Amino acid sequence: MKCFATHCVTAEEAKYKLCKIKRVQTSSEGMPFLVTHDGRTIRYLDPIIKINGTIYLNITTGKILDSIRFNSDNYIQNLERI
């Protein structure tokens, strides 16, 4: 039984990434920022973004396109790069 199937990543799909949020802090100037599982530091203003959530990140611009909060009733959690 196969657990994984290969998937060809298109050029459009290669521009985006799912990142798990490891840390959320505020800078000395009062600007909130987050640190992802791969070491990226991103400034943000959305109060919905919390630790252990997942962000949908545009790699070329570095902007957060969407965020997914981690809840206990969620079926899947992003642990590493997918």
C-alpha positions, 0 to 999 in steps of 0.5 A: 500500500502506498502512503504518498503519491508524487505531485509535480509542482507547477511554477505557480505553486512554487511561489507559495508556501505553508509555514507553521508559526513558532513564536509571536513577539512585539519589537521594541518599537511596538510592531508585532512580528512572528517567527516561522518554523523555517526561521523567517521573521515576518512583521504582521498586523493581523491579531488573529495570527497566533502560535501554532497556526499556519500562514499561507506565504507568498515567497516572492513578495514575503506577504501573508496571504491567509492564516489558519488558526490551530484548533483542537478540532482541526484534523491536520496540523502543519509540522514542517514544509509541505 
